[in-house]
Amino acid sequence: MSLRIVVCVKYVPDATGDRGFTDELTTDRESVDGLLSELDEYAVEQALQIAESADDAEITVLTMGPEDANDALRKALSMGADKAVHVDDDDLRGTDVFGTSLVLARAIEKVGYDLVVCGMASTDGVMGVLPALLAERLGVPQVTLLSEVSVADGTVTGRRDNDAASEELGASLPAVVSVTDQSGEARYPSFKGIMAAKKKPVETLDLEDLDIEAEQVGLAGAWTAVEDATERPARTKGEIVTDEGEGAKQLASFLAERRFI
């Protein structure tokens, strides 16, 4: 039986652009270019490696977002994923991570899965809680923040590294995993892969397809909200310290005044 892998990816504002908020204090996605979240590229890469080591596997990339989010799906397809699912509905605008987890979980159940692979966090929200929320909604184990991951004999295993130690973890399938940016460099799409991606199927779903009411998502259904935001001040000219024997003391004093030490 084919190993069904679903990779959750996100279309995010380019971090090098001038990002801001709308009047509703949601992320302004129209004033800056978007792209596939870099941290999700690692998830796609690990899914591809798992599929390559399996006898039979199929990779579906899944995203939730506006029409432009198709660009993120096409990037993942050009890397080697087999098909894509795009949840697109006007009522999703302003959805927080809790609503997002509901939408993605319903879509994952509809698609069918054995393994769900996520990045460690999105590069815009940087919350890192979506994999855990997905696992809870799906009622399956989670094995998160892995720098190595593999699947064999109905079990997913991996290594989680931290400052003090490394842990070997595992769970029976079906399961949700997330991988870090230390899991291995993501491959670049080849020209052949880019051309092939244009012919791969992309299914579009809306809230009705997932049996979700509009009130459960969007700004109205959000459990969290940004109450205030202040524009970052313009960068000021730095202070130059001329070292005439007292440079180290001046530097230490500068850092201490700003509570860096």
N, C-alpha and C positions, 0 to 999 in steps of 0.2 A: 504493500500500500504506500502511496506517495506521501512523503513528509511535507505537510502543508505549513509553510512559514509565512507569517504576516509581519511586515516591517512598517512601523508607524513613523512617518516623516512629517516635517513641518516646513511650510513656506514662510520665511522670516524676512524682515527688513535687513538690507545689507548693513552690516555693522560699521562699514567705512563711510556710510552716508550720513546725512544730517537728520537724525531721527527725532521725532517729537510726538505730541499727543493731539488728539482731536478736541473739540469743545466738550465732548462727553468724557474726556480723560481716558480714552482708549487709544491704543497705538495707532498712529497715523500711518497707514500702509500705502496710501496713494501718493504721498509726496516723496517717496524714496523707492528705489528699485528693490526687488525681492529676489530670493534665491533659496535653494535647498539648504536647511540648517547644516552647518559644517559638522556638528556633533552627530547628526543623523546619518551622514555619509559613512561614519564608522559602523553604524548599525547595519546599513546596506552591505558593507564589505563583509562583516562577520556572517550575515545571512548567506551571502554568496559562497563563502568558504565552507560553511556547513553543508550547503546544497551540493557543492563540488565533491565533498567527501561521502555523501549519501548515495545509495543505489538509485534512488528516485526521489526527487524533491521539486516543489514548485514554490516560487516566491511571489507573493502579492505585496505591493507597496500601497499603503493606505494613508490618505491625508484628509484633513478637514480644512476648508478655507474657500476664499473667493475663486473666481474663474482663473486668475493668474497662478493659483497654486498648482495648476497643471504643469507649470514649468518645473516644479520640484519633482513631480512624478516622472516626467520625461527624463530628467537627469538620472533618477534611480533606474529607470528602464534602460537607459543607454549604458549604465554600468553593468547590467546583466539580469535584472529582475524580469520576471515573465509577464506579469500583468499588473494593472493598477486599479484602485478604487478611489474615487473622489467624492467626498460628501460636501455638497455645495447647496446652501439654502440661505436666502436673505435673512431669515430669522436667527441665523447663527452669529450675526455680527455682535461683538461684545461678549461672547461666551468666555467664561473663566475656565480654569483647569478642571474644576469639578464637572461642569457641563461638557467639556471636551472629553473627559473620560467616559461619560455616559454615551455620547455619540460614537466614539471610537469602539467602545465595548460592544454596542449593538451592531455596528458594522462588521466587527471581527466575528461575532457570532453568526451573522448572515453569510459571510464569506466562507466560514469554516476554517479551523486552524488546529495545529498541534503545538506550534511554538510562535510566540509573539516576541519580536526583537525591537527594542527602542534604544535611542541614544541616551546618554546620561542626563541630559537636560536640553532645553531649547536655548538657542543663543539670544532670544529676545526676552522671554520670561525668566529663564534660569532658575526655575523652581525645583526641578528634578524629582517631583512627586508623582508624575503621570504613570510611570510603570507600576508603582504600588497601588494607585487607584484603579488601574486597569485590572490588576490581579484580583483585587477585592471584588470588583463588579463581575468579573468572569468566574470567580470562585475557584481559582487555581493558584498554585504556588508561585512565588516570585523569587528570582535569583538576580540581584541587582549589582551594578557598578563592577562589572567583570572586565578584567584585562585580558583574559583568555576564556574561550567558550567552545564547547564541542557537544555533539549529540551522538549517542550510541545506545542501542538496545532499549529504546523508549525512555531514556534519561538524558537530561541536559546537565552538564557539569561545567565548572569554571573556577577561575582564581580571582579573588578580590584582594587587591593590594592596598595597604594604608601605610602610614608613617612608621608604625610599630611592628607590623607583621603582615603575613599573607595568609588568606584563608582559602581552603578548598571547599567548594560548595556544590550541591547538586539537588535536583528535584526531578520527580517523574513527570512525564508529559501527560496532558498539556500543561504549559507553563508560560510565564512571562519573564523575559530577561532584559537587562539593560547593559550596555557596554560603554566603557570609557574611551577617552581619546588616546589611551595607551594600548588599545587592543590591536592596533595594526593600521598602517597607512591605507587610506581608501584608494582604490585604483582609479585611474583616469579613464573616462569613456573613450573607446577607440572610434575612428570614423565609421567602421562597420557597425559598431554598437549604436552610434547615434542614428544611422540610417535605419537600422533594424527597429529602434525604439518607436519610430513613426508608424510602424505597422502593428505594434503590440496593443492589445485591447485595454481601454480605459473605461471603466463603468462609472457612471455618475448616479449617486443616490441623494435623496433629500430626506427631510425629517419624516415625511409621511411613509417613505419606504422603511424607515427604522422604527416606526410606531412611537415617535417622540413628539410631545406637544410643544408648541412654540414657547409656552410659559416656563418650560423646564430648562431652557437655554437662553442665550442672548443676555443682554443687560438685565432684563427683568428676572431671569432665573439665576443670575450670578450670586454665588455665596460670598464673593470677595469684590472689593471695589477700590479704585484709587481715589482718595478724597482730595488730594492736593498735589500739585507738581510745580516745581520752580525751575525755570530755565537755568542751565549751567552758566555761571558767570564767565565772561571772557577771560582768556588766559592772560595773566599779568607777567610783567618782565621779572625774570629771576634775579636773585641777589648774588653778586659775585664776591667771594671771599678771597682777599689777597693774603696768601700765607707768608707771614713774616715771623714765623715761630709760634704763632698763636692760632693757626688755622684749625687745628684739631679741636681746641677749646671752643672756638667760634661755631664750628659745625655741630659739636655736641650741644651747645647752648641753643642753637637754632632748632635742632630736633626736639630738645626737651621742652622748649616753649610751645611747640605744636603737639606735644604729647606723643611723639613717635617713639621716644625711649623713656 
